[in-house]
Amino acid sequence: MYDIQFMQIALEQAFRAFKEEEVPVGALLVIENKIISKAYNHCESTFDPTAHAEIIVIRESCRITGNWRLTNATLYVTKEPCIMCSGAMVNCRLKRLVYGCKDEKGGGVDSLFHLLNDKRLNHQVEIVSGVLEKECGEILSNFFKLRRHK
């Protein structure tokens, strides 16, 4: 039940990104059912390829908690994270990832790579996928349709 509610908030962040002509991905980090940080992609506006919603949320949450380890946290994100973001999740010792739709072209969790469950790494992350999958996929599809028509 909480997963759906928190994913709806992540989708609100994705809609903010859409309005600002950023790739519409939203994320938030939750500890003990409390939102610590939320964000959306800012790559276009900041000219920063690392300004993915997940990275922004992880950085801000570590600053707020005063700890780079997020061992009791859940990250909600509308799209399957890339390998960069997946690596950050392993490095911060994230407990759990909940994401909406898959990223068949760049997914670092299930689609192309399986970084969060790779036993060769020092940490594995619990994964829940497909939460509000249709809604999360539609906002991305609509965004890229509009981009192609411009």
Buried (B, 14 or more C-beta within 10 A) or exposed (E): EEBEEBBBBBBBBBBBBBEEEBBBBBBBBBBEEEBBBBBBBBBEEEEEEEBBBBBBBBBBBBEEBEEEEBEEBBBBBBBBBBBBBBBBBBBBBBBBBBBBBBBEEBBBBBBBBBBBBEEEBEBBBEBEBEBBBEBBBBBBEEBEEEEEEE
